């Protein structure tokens, strides 16, 4: 990976158009997790991969790491770049994406404060497998390959935890492939909204998701028009409410039922708002 890359990200839209919604602040810009900041040493100590280290080892690794700040919309690294560094999100939200030859973008995952990324190319020495783009202004911790590999060689527990992390991400990837192959769009859309709501602090009663329909379509590998069609149906049934760049979940249990496939796709018998 090249730490000095500052290429502006390519926002892909159907037909090359950049919809007005995409000019709003990016996905989850006001998301609680995007605004959180964590101390670098505390981040490493609390992360499963580095939790096996002693406090002194964590402190030493944190001292070897450097900090980097990037603005919203900036590409940290692109697919095909060399992978010489591991990243941890101190604050902000990063997105990992792949793009087609005609410019369409698919979002693989979102990464918030406390999460690490860039480990695949770091470990196998091959080029980056995807793009990493800042969804918001981000503060990152950067660990050089030579320092990280040194830790792996001396601490078998760190290697074991890293394998567990990679396996967990592989399971998520397999689940997404299964959903794409066997579930219809309304079910996948409902599941995504439920997941975003949980990430956004559902337990604290937060109902609003700051996200554009274009970004949702990129996460589901479908068109914005298809996403809008189903959202409009659910809005009429008062499962959700739509505003520019915002989706408010009015009936969370009904939305979860749509994601489980237990309810009518047209939104009938979905329960009362506020469930």
N, C-alpha and C positions, 0 to 999 in steps of 0.2 A: 504494500500500500504506500502511496506517496502522501506524506503528511503535509506537503506544501501545496496541494491542489486547492484552487479556489475557483473552480469553474462554476458558473451559475447553472443551477439545475434546469433540465428541460422539462417543462410542464406539457404533457401530451394531452390533447383533447380530440374528440371525434372530428374528422375532417380537417384537423389542423386549427380549429377555432379555439380560442381561449374564452370560455364562457365567463360572463360577469361574475358568477359565483366564485370562480377561481381567483378573482381579485380580492376576495375577502380573506381575512387572516386564515392561514392554513389549518388543516385538521387538528382539532383539539387545542387550538392556540391558547384558549383560556382554561384548558383542562387543568385540574388540580395537580396532577402528576407532572405536567409540563412545567409548572411553576415551582415545583419543589426543588430545593437544592440540598445536596448531601455533602458532608465533609469527605474529602478524598480518602483519608485513612479509615474513617468509619465505613465508607462504601466498601473498601476491600475487605475489612474485617467481617462485615455482615453478609458479604456475598458467599454463597455455598462453595464456590471454587476456591476462594482464598481463606475461608473460615478455618481451614485446617492448620494454617500458619500460626505461629506464636505472635503475640503483640509486637515483639521486637522485629520479627521478620516482616510483618505487615508494614510497620513503620519504615523499614529499610526499603521495601518495594515502593511505597508511596513516595519516598524521597527520590528514587530513581525515575519515577514517572514525571511527565511534564504536563502542563495544562494548556489547553487550546480552546479558544472561543471562536465560534463561527456564527454568522448571521443566518437568519431564516432564508431558505431558498438556495443556500450554497451547497454544492456537491462536495462532500468530504473526500470520497473516492469513487471511482467508476469501475464498472465491470471491465476486467482485463488489466487493471492496475496491479503492480506488485504489492504483496502483502507483508509489510515489515513491522507492523504495529498492531497492538490490541487496544481497543477503546472501551472506556467506561463512561456512561452518561452521568455527569454530576448534576446538571439541571437541563431542562428542555426536553424536546421530543425529536427523535430521529426516525426517518423511515428508510426501510430497505426495499429497493425496487428493482425491477427488470423492465426493459423496454423492447418493443418489437421493432422490426426494420422500418415500419411505416410511422413510428413515433408514438404508438400507444404505450401507456405505462400500466404496469400491474404492481400493486403494493404487496410485498411479501409479508412484512410485519412492521409494527411500530415499537420503538424502544424508548422507555422513559427513564427518569432518574433512578440510579441504582442498578441498571442493567449493563451488561457488557456485550460487545459485538466485534466482529472482525477476526474471530478465532480460526475460521476454516483455512483461509489463505495463510494465516500466521503459522499454522501447524504443518500443513503439507508443502509449503513453499511455492504453491502454484498461484496464478493470478487471481484477483478478486472475482467472485462469482456473481456479484450484483452491485448496484449503485447504493451509496449511503448518502442521504440528503437531509439537511436540517429542516424540520417542519416548523420549528420556532428558533429563536436565538438559543444557542446551546453552549454549555460549558462542558468540556470533555477532559477526561484524564487519559493520557496516552502512554502506553508501556511498550518499549522497544522489544523486538523479537528476541534479541540476545539476552535481555534481562528476564523475560518471561520463560524462555526455554531453560535458562539456568535454574529457575525455581522448579520447573517440572522435573528436571534431572535430579534435584536434591530432595524433593518432597513428593513421594509417591501418592500421598493423600490428595494433593492438589491435582495430580494427573487423573486420579480416580474420579474426583468430583467434576473435572472438565469432561471426562467421558460421559458422565451422567447428564451433564448439561447438553452435550451434543445429541445424546440419545433422546432427551426430552424434546429438543427441537426437531429431530427426525420424526418423532411421533406426531408432533403438531403438523408437520408437512404432510405426512401420510393421511392424517385426518382431513386436511384440506383437500387433498386429491380425492379422497373417498366422497366428501361432500359434493365436490364439483361433478363427480361422475354419477352419483346416485340421487342427489337431492335437487329439487326444483329451486328456482330463484327465490320465490317468496320465503321458503324455509331458510335458505342460506342468509337472506337479507335480515330476517327476524333474529336469527342466531347472532349475526354480527352486531346488530343494535343492542341486544342483550349483553354481549361481551363488552362493547364500548361503554355501556351504562355501568357495568360492574367496575371497569377500569376507571371510570369517572367518579366513583365514590357513591355507588347506589346505597350503601349502608348508611351514609350520612344524609340520605334523602335528596340527593341531587338528581334532577330529572332531565336537565337540558344537556344536549350534546352539541358542541360547536364543531360542526362538520358539514362540508358541502356534499351535495349529491354526486358531484363529479368524483370526489375522493372515494365515496362509497362504491361507486361503479368500478373504480380502479382496484379496490380491495377485493371485489367480487368477480373481476374480469368479465364485466358485462357493460352494456351501454347505460348512459345517464338516463335516457328515455325510459328504459325498462325499469330502472330503480324508481324513477319518479312515478310511474304508473301505479306501482304497488303502494308506495308511500301515500299517494293521494287517496287510494281506496281506504287505507287504514286511518287516514286523517278524517275522512267522512264518517267512519265508525267510531271516532274519538278514542282510538287506541294511541294515537300520537297527535301532536300538533306541529305544523310546519311554519317556520319563519325563515327569512333569508339567512342561509348559512347555519341554521339551528334546527335541531329536531328535539322536541320535548316529549318524553314518554309519559303519557297520561294513565295508561293501564298496563303496568309491568307484567302482571300475571297473564294477561291476554297476549301480550307480545311473546312471552315465554312459551305459551301454548302454541302460537304460530310457529315458533322455532322447533318445537317438538313434533309438529305435524299432527297434533291432536285436534286442531280446530279448522273450521272452514276457511279456505284461503281468501275468500271475499270479505272476511271479517265478521261473519254472522256469529251471534251467540258468544261474543268474546268477553263478556263481562262488563262491569261498570268502570268508568275512569277512576283512577286512584287506587285500584286493587293492588 
